[in-house]
Amino acid sequence: MVLVKRHGYAQNKVVNIQLHQLSAICGGVYAIYHKIHVKNVVLRQ
């Protein structure tokens, strides 16, 4: 029972790290897209 709990906890930790990395990558992509979008808007004016 304890082993199953520990294993589940370890898996949750891995999933959390993967989700955190994924959100960080998405945030980076969004930041780059936002910068390009802002530049395009400024260029149009």
N, C-alpha and C positions, 0 to 999 in steps of 0.2 A: 504493500500500500504506500509506504514512504517512498520507495523507488519510483512508483508510478507518478506520485505527486512531484518528486524532484525532476523527473523526466519531462512532465508537463510544464513545469516552471521553466526548465531550460529551453524547451521549445517556444514557450511564450516570449522568453527573453530574445531568442533569435528572431522571431516574428517581429517583435517590437523594434529591434535594431534594423531589420530590413525595411519596415514601414518608415522609420526615421530617416534612413538613407534615401528611400523613395521620395519622401516629402522634401528632403533637402535638394534632391535632383530636380524635382518639379519646381521648387522655389527658385532654383538657379535658372532654369529654362524660362520661367515666368519673368524673372528680373531682366534677363537678356532680351526677351520679346518686348517687355515694357520699355526698355531703353531704346530699342529700334523703333517702336511705335511712336514714342515721344519725339525722337529725331525726325521721323517722317512727318509728323504733325507740324513740327517747327519749320521744316523745309517747305511745306505746302503754304504756310502763311506769308 
